[in-house]
């Protein structure tokens, strides 16, 4: 019996699935706001003896953010804290629209929307605590990580399977990429092209 000739690269079919109603809600999205503590991190803050802050970020989340930008969806960071670690992470990921030390996230989001020429119907948000609620109740798609506060989960259209800092933001990105019709194309592109940018 002849041995079949292997196909290279072997095709990969997307396996992720999300409810059609969720993808429909996400279709108009052109920009995505990420909270940092509790969304891009696990929410814990490590403070060293000299007062320096250390945070852990997921490379899964980082790659998802880069894929969003490649798909034409602008990633935005709006965070209540301002640390060198967060600024470095945003710079590494090429996030141009990042606002740090923000107490009024609603005003900050409206400023970003005006800069981008968008309205709330084109915005998605992932947040985990009460300061994120003003954005979540106005945007087209609101997501919350698995460990988010109960009131935030109740306000979200989608609660991720994974907690913040451990893939929640990547799931948020995956939803947006699927809704934009770019997920399969980007996945297939990774079978032949290595992405050397920071993750």
N, C-alpha and C positions, 0 to 999 in steps of 0.2 A: 504494500500500500504506500503510495507516494506521500512524502511529508509536505504539507501545504507550505507555500512560500509565505513567510511572515509579512504582514503589512506594517510599514513604518512611515510615520508614527502610527501607533495603534489609535484608532478613534476613541474619543471619550465623550459620552453622552451626559449632559447635565443631570444630576440626580436630585438636586434641591427642588422642593415644591413649596409654594405658598398659596394661600386661598385666593381665588380669582378676584374676590371683592377687595382684598388688600392691595393687589397689584393694580387694579383699576383706580383705586384711590391715589396710588403713588404715581400714576402716569404723568400728571402735570408738573412733577417736581423738577426743578432746575437748580436748586441749591439745598444743601443739607447742613444743619447746625448740630455740632457735637458739643456737649458738655464734657469736661475733662474728668474731674474727680467723681468716680462712680460709674463712668461710661467708658472713657478711654483708659481708666485705671480701675482698680478694685475699690477705690474710695479711701483706702488707708493712706495715712501720711507718715512717712518715716522722717524723723528729725534727728540729725547727728549732733554730736557733742558741741560742734561749733555753730549749730543753728542751721546747717544746710539741709535742704529738703531733697529727699530721694523718692522717685516714683518709678513704678514698673509699668511698661507699656507692652502691648501684644503686637508681634509682627503680623499676625493675621489681620488685626484691625488696621495697621498701617498700610498693608497692601490693598485692603479694601478701599481705603481713602484715596490711594493713588489711582485705582481703577475707576472710581467715581469721576475724578478729574479727567481721565482719558475718555470717559463716556459723555463728557460735556456737562456734568453736574458739579457745581462749585462747592467744595467743602469749606465750611466755616467753623471756627472755634470761638465760642463765647464762654468764658470761665470766670468764676468769682475770685480765683486766686491768680497770683502772678509770681511764677518761680522760673529760675533759669532752666530747670529741667523741662518745663512745659514749652517754653520759648524754643529750646533746642529741638524738641520733638516736632513741633510745628514747622520749624525751618527745615529739618531733615525731610519732612514729607511734602515740602513745597506748598504749604498752606499759606496763601497770601492774605486771606481775610481772617485774622485772628485778633480777638479783643480780650485783654487780660485785666484782672482785678475789677471785674464789672459787678456792680451791685444792682443795677437796673437792667436786667437782661432784655426786657421788652423794648426799651429805648435803643439799646445796642442793636437788637435784631432789626428794628425799623430803619436804623441808620444803614445797616448792611443791605437791606432790601432796596433802599433808595439808591445806594451806590451801584447795585447790580441791575437796577431797572426792573425789579420784580415785585410781585405782591405776595400776600400770605398764601395764596392758592398754589404758588410755585415752590413752597418751602416745606421741607421735612425737618423734624427735630427729634433728637434722642436725648432724654434727660432722666435723672433718677431721683430728684428731690424737689421740694416745694418751689425754690427759686426758678425752676424750669417750667412751672405750670403756665405762666402767662404766655409763653411761646407755644406750648403744647396744645392749648385750647383754641389757638388761632390758626395753626398751620394746616396744610393739606394732609400730612401724615405725621402722627406722633407715635414715637416708640419709647419703650422703657426697658432697661435691662432686667434680668430675672430677679435681682436683689433690690430693685428700686422700692422706695416707700410705697405703701399701699395706696395712698391717694394718687400718686403719680401713675401707678399701674392702672388704676381705675380710669384715669383720663386718657390713657394711651389707646391707640387703635391696634397696637401690636406689642406684646411683651416677648422679648427674645428668650430663647431656650437657655442661653448662656449668660452668666453674670458679667458685669462691667469689668473691663481689663482682661477678660478671658474669652473674647470672641463676640460679645454683644454688638459692638460697633460693626464688626464684619457682617453679621447677620443683617443689620440695618442697611449696610451697603449692598448686600446681595439682593434684598428686596427691591431697592431702587434700581439696581442694574437690570434685574428681570423685568421690572415695570417699564423700563426704557427700551427693552428689547435688545440689550447689548450683552447680556450675561453669556449666552452661548458663544457668541463671536469672540469675546475676550478670553473665554476658557480655551477655545480652539487655538487662538493665537499663542497661548502659552505652551503649546505642544511643539512649536518650532522656534520660538524666540525667548531668550533669557532676558529677564528684566534686571538690569544691574543697579537700579536706583535703590536708595536706602529704604528699608522696610521697618 
